[in-house]
Amino acid sequence: MNARRQFADVFLYSVLISGSVLAQVPATMSLSQAEETAVRNHPRIASAALAAQASGFAIKEVRSAYYPTVSGNATGVGSQHNSVLSAGAVTTSSIYSRASSGVVANQLLTDFGRTSSLEQSAKLRNASQNQNVINTRAEVLLEVEQTYYQALAAESVLKVAQATLELRRLTLRQINALAQSSLRSTLDVSFAQVNVSQSELDLYRADNDAKASHARLSAAMGYDRDQPFTLIDEPLPAAPAPDVDALIAQALRERPDLAALQLNRDALQRYAEAEKRLRNPTIAAGAVAGAAPFRDERLPESYSAVGVNVNIPILNGGLFKARREEAESRAAAGGKDVQDLTVLIGRDVRVAWLDANDALRRLDVTARLVAQANEALRLAQARYDNALGSIVELNQAQLNQTFAEIVAASAKYEYLSRRAALDYATGTLR
């Protein structure tokens, strides 16, 4: 029994240890998974969706004017000597003592298109809000992609910094051994020690940058705290299309923020039409019915009436004119906003296209730079080993090689980031 119990304890302990080790291993995360997580978690997307949902209820609010309104009333009045007048009001009927209840119904017959214009304006505003949801989603995805590539670039730089530190520590050990054999001077040792210290500083900075990039990625995905992930590298996309004018035309068709502004402009125009129709009369029908169980004997027990009311605006101190002019000015401003964004989209697409092509061209140059720096370091190391070169020459070759590897590590992800910006500028990132 003791042996079984010991075996069970050991097995349970091993399971707990394995579980804790697995829990410490960061989960792998691809770019598509990061984007899916951001769309699901990010509060900015949820806020835009809720704002669009709220604007949809405004359509029902405006449309309610088409339907009748029914309300119930209960009235109790006590009058003195069947009075016929009361202060502050003019009445044509006697004020009888009574207790009565009934219903009142009203139905708009026509306002000559004002409610219809308001409904169309509300629908266009709702469509504009839906486009804002798409644009917010695109902005979040752009942020996710760029922070994802920045995190990959920071990890690559960190690997270069680690390899550089190991190489310079090895060089320091070799020079120390040579100096102890009087084959190298203490000055060479000092230079090698400085290089090691500089590499340690570079490693600390690279490690901090990598952690900060992961924190930015977690925030872009909608997390309120840093999440540990093992990121999966992404392949290089194809080169940008050669015709930038075609990309600008595509952006003017596809950009959701431009579509949102266009719909908002149309909504303002419809609202201006509705305000213009304030000067038209409104025709409404009304009906009342009820009973008065407690009343003057001269009054009937029940009552009912139907009527039609025509309201014709004549003078209101210029209120309707001011409202119309305000709405027309806002509609004109909405049109100018569309023109302004059209200009900005053309500029943004052209600049993003130039940046993407520049980043693509630098890929070949950085690859050659790494090869040249490696060859220069090999020759400098050989000259130094054969006592033909100085420590300064070797140090400069090492610095050049480190710089080349860092530039090469960043160049790929710079191109990926620029391509993401171009996709957003053309409206294809959704």
Secondary structure as GFF3:
##gff-version 3
##sequence-region A 1 430
A	DSSP	alpha_helix	2	24	.	.	.	ID=ss1
A	DSSP	beta_strand	27	29	.	.	.	ID=ss2
A	DSSP	alpha_helix	31	41	.	.	.	ID=ss3
A	DSSP	alpha_helix	43	63	.	.	.	ID=ss4
A	DSSP	three_ten_helix	64	66	.	.	.	ID=ss5
A	DSSP	beta_strand	69	77	.	.	.	ID=ss6
A	DSSP	beta_strand	98	110	.	.	.	ID=ss7
A	DSSP	alpha_helix	114	180	.	.	.	ID=ss8
A	DSSP	alpha_helix	186	220	.	.	.	ID=ss9
A	DSSP	beta_strand	229	231	.	.	.	ID=ss10
A	DSSP	alpha_helix	244	254	.	.	.	ID=ss11
A	DSSP	alpha_helix	256	276	.	.	.	ID=ss12
A	DSSP	three_ten_helix	277	279	.	.	.	ID=ss13
A	DSSP	beta_strand	282	294	.	.	.	ID=ss14
A	DSSP	beta_strand	302	311	.	.	.	ID=ss15
A	DSSP	alpha_helix	319	385	.	.	.	ID=ss16
A	DSSP	alpha_helix	391	426	.	.	.	ID=ss17
###
